Amino acid sequence: MEIDQLRHLSKVAELGNFTRAAAELELTQPAISRSIARLEDELGQPLFERRSRQVVPTDAGKAVLATARQILGMIDDLKARITDDGETGRVRVGAIPTIAPYFLPGLIRRFRDVHPRAQVCVVEETTEKLLQKLSDGEIDLAILARPLNVKYLEIEDLFDEELLLVLPSGSDLCDEPVIRLERIESMPFVLLGEAHCLTDNIVHFCRNNAFNPVALERTSQLATVQELVALGHGVSLIPAMAGRMDSSDRRVYRKLAGTTPKRRIVLAFNPYRYRSRLADAFLSIVRAVSMAQASEL
């Protein structure tokens, strides 16, 4: 059993496809297939079930995969520990799509001012996928939003962010500086898909205030939500950091009266994995910027 075989196994399991795994590993598909086949012959068990459009680990494959990821993690940690000079190398930062484009650029600029020789790799994904990447050691830290249901990861609260009501600029509600909830109860909502935690925040807030938002449209990008609102498809609740960066005159943002809808931004990392000095430096910047952000909100 070779380390490269374990890496091939892990990548095929992650992507569910031999061809995509080969492309990401910069190998040919037959080479990956032969590597997995040799591993299966050695173990005497099939590790993947081949389906029409994807491959999924068998029970034996899942058992091998869990140990393989532990071994690969230990090897990666060892390499990082030995080569860690605090100035060169890379920090792998994850963030959900409703945070990444608004919060990360300032963090990265500030980090590069202090560590110009370091590289920052950004992974923008949904919460579930980022938590898995943290567990597997594929990223060093992630900036997420509650609610979270996790084990074996460290979760640190950063700040609470207000959600603002976004309206098309021609709406009659634009004349009101603060909008009462009963004014929007019957309006259609444009929401992100169910995989995004922002949708959970919005639905939870609405239900706590005795109404269910009628979601006529769902999309995967916050920018698309904003555009659909501008086109008159409905209203939505948008994180304040996204609203502040929106320069369009085709939509307006308003506060809601009464209990303010909010989401809690958090920092997540794996306490069981080695964290480089660069990653620690980035963590310090995240905390400092978050304190400033909290004082502005």
Residue pairs with C-beta under 8 A, 6 or more apart in sequence:
1 39
1 42
3 71
3 72
3 75
4 35
5 35
5 36
5 38
5 39
6 68
6 71
6 72
7 25
7 72
8 21
8 25
8 27
8 32
8 35
8 36
8 39
9 36
9 39
9 47
9 61
9 64
9 65
9 68
10 65
10 68
10 69
10 72
10 136
11 21
11 24
11 25
12 18
12 21
12 32
12 36
12 48
12 55
13 48
13 57
13 61
13 65
14 21
15 21
15 24
16 54
16 55
16 56
17 54
17 55
18 29
18 32
18 33
18 36
18 55
19 29
21 32
22 28
22 29
22 31
22 32
25 32
36 47
36 48
39 47
39 64
40 46
40 47
43 60
43 64
45 58
45 60
45 61
46 58
46 60
46 61
47 57
47 58
47 60
47 61
47 64
47 65
48 55
48 56
48 57
48 58
48 61
49 55
49 56
49 57
49 58
57 65
69 136
69 137
72 137
73 136
73 137
73 273
76 137
77 137
77 273
77 274
78 274
80 89
80 274
80 276
81 274
83 89
84 276
84 277
84 278
85 277
86 276
86 277
86 278
86 281
87 115
87 117
87 118
87 278
88 117
88 118
89 118
89 119
89 276
89 278
90 118
90 119
90 120
90 121
90 278
91 111
91 118
91 119
91 120
91 121
91 140
91 141
91 276
91 278
91 279
91 282
92 121
92 123
92 138
92 139
92 140
92 141
93 104
93 107
93 108
93 120
93 121
93 122
93 123
93 139
93 140
93 141
93 142
93 143
93 282
94 122
94 123
94 124
94 125
94 130
94 133
94 134
94 139
94 141
94 142
94 143
95 103
95 104
95 122
95 123
95 124
95 130
95 142
95 143
95 144
96 124
96 125
96 126
96 127
96 130
96 143
96 144
96 145
96 196
96 197
97 124
97 125
97 126
97 196
97 220
97 221
97 222
98 145
98 192
98 196
98 197
98 198
98 222
98 239
98 242
99 143
99 144
99 145
99 239
99 241
99 265
100 122
100 124
100 143
102 239
102 241
102 242
102 245
103 143
103 241
103 265
103 293
104 122
104 143
106 289
107 282
107 285
107 286
107 289
108 120
108 122
110 285
110 289
111 118
111 120
111 281
111 282
111 285
112 118
112 120
114 281
114 285
115 278
115 281
118 278
120 282
123 130
123 133
123 138
123 139
125 133
126 195
126 196
127 144
127 145
127 148
127 195
127 196
127 197
128 195
130 139
130 142
130 144
130 268
131 142
131 144
131 148
131 150
131 153
131 268
133 139
133 142
134 141
134 142
134 153
134 268
134 269
134 270
135 152
135 153
135 270
137 270
137 273
140 269
140 275
140 276
140 279
140 282
141 267
141 268
141 269
141 279
141 282
141 283
141 286
142 267
142 268
142 269
143 158
143 265
143 266
143 267
143 268
143 286
144 197
144 265
144 266
144 267
144 268
145 197
145 198
145 201
145 263
145 264
145 265
145 266
146 197
146 263
146 264
146 266
147 197
147 200
148 155
148 266
148 268
150 268
152 270
152 271
152 272
153 268
153 269
153 270
153 271
154 268
154 269
154 270
154 271
155 266
155 267
155 268
156 266
156 267
156 268
157 264
157 265
157 266
158 264
158 265
158 266
158 267
158 286
158 287
158 290
158 293
158 294
159 264
159 265
159 290
159 291
159 293
159 294
159 297
160 262
160 263
160 264
160 265
160 294
160 297
161 239
161 240
161 241
161 262
161 263
161 264
161 265
161 297
162 239
162 240
162 255
162 260
162 261
162 262
162 297
163 201
163 202
163 205
163 237
163 238
163 239
163 240
163 260
163 261
163 262
163 263
164 237
164 238
164 239
164 240
164 243
164 253
164 254
164 255
165 179
165 184
165 235
165 236
165 237
165 238
165 253
165 254
165 255
165 256
166 225
166 226
166 229
166 235
166 236
166 237
166 238
166 243
166 251
166 252
166 253
167 173
167 174
167 229
167 235
167 251
167 252
167 253
167 254
168 229
168 230
168 231
168 232
168 250
168 251
169 230
169 249
169 250
169 251
169 252
170 232
171 235
171 252
173 179
173 183
173 184
173 254
174 252
174 254
176 183
176 254
177 254
177 255
178 254
178 255
178 256
178 257
179 254
179 255
179 256
179 257
180 256
180 257
180 258
181 209
181 211
181 256
181 257
181 258
184 235
185 211
186 214
187 214
187 234
187 235
188 214
188 215
188 216
188 217
188 233
188 234
188 235
189 202
189 213
189 214
189 215
189 216
189 234
189 235
189 236
190 215
190 216
190 217
190 218
190 219
190 225
190 228
190 229
190 233
190 234
190 235
190 236
191 199
191 202
191 203
191 213
191 215
191 217
191 218
191 219
191 225
191 236
192 198
192 199
192 218
192 219
192 220
192 221
192 222
192 225
193 199
193 218
193 219
193 220
194 218
196 220
197 263
198 222
198 239
198 263
199 218
201 237
201 261
201 262
201 263
202 213
202 236
202 237
202 261
203 212
203 213
205 237
205 261
206 212
206 213
208 259
209 258
209 259
216 233
216 234
217 228
217 233
217 234
219 225
219 228
222 238
222 239
222 242
225 236
225 238
226 236
226 238
226 242
226 246
226 248
226 251
228 234
229 235
229 236
229 251
230 248
230 250
230 251
237 261
238 246
238 253
239 263
240 297
243 253
246 253
265 290
267 283
267 286
267 287
267 290
269 275
269 279
269 283
275 283
